[in-house]
Amino acid sequence: MSLPPLPESAIDIDAFAADWRAAVALSGAALARSGAAKPGYAAEMIRMIEDHGPYVVIAPGLALAHARPGPQVIADGLSIVTLKEPVRFGHAHNDPVRVVLGLAISEAGAHLAAVAAVANIFNDSSAIDQLAEATSAAEVQQIMGVIPS
């Protein structure tokens, strides 16, 4: 599986979030703006972290927020929120987070493949810093290797 769509509407640059819940809510709002998820998907992502801990903080400075496929997901999609000020998720090694990716996947079987496709981008350890310092949606799309739509 390749990366889910990442339209400009799903990118939020230099946002402010008071805490991790607000940061995840921003990524959910970006997924909703892009048409990938319903507004309630953000609450599902937050609930997953409350239930299972900060497992979504997959690398230093990077969180991959997601929830299971369900009625809140409209289509596969990706969102990226870069934070003006990093927030702590409570992860022992990878806090604080500067970049929050939101992932919505419509079919359970595609979920792991989508996570793997996203994770492959971060085999290049400089990608997180590049995203955190990006100043435009087009720059974020270029770093992610997505052709703007």
Buried (B, 14 or more C-beta within 10 A) or exposed (E): BEBBBBBBBBBBBEBEBEEBBBBBBBBBBBBBBBBBBBEEBBBBBBEBBEEEEBEBBBBBBBBBBBBEBBEBBBBBBBBBBBBEEBBEBEBEEBBBBBBBBBBBBBEEEBBEEBBEBBEEBBEEEEBBBBBBEBEEBEBBBBBBEBEEE
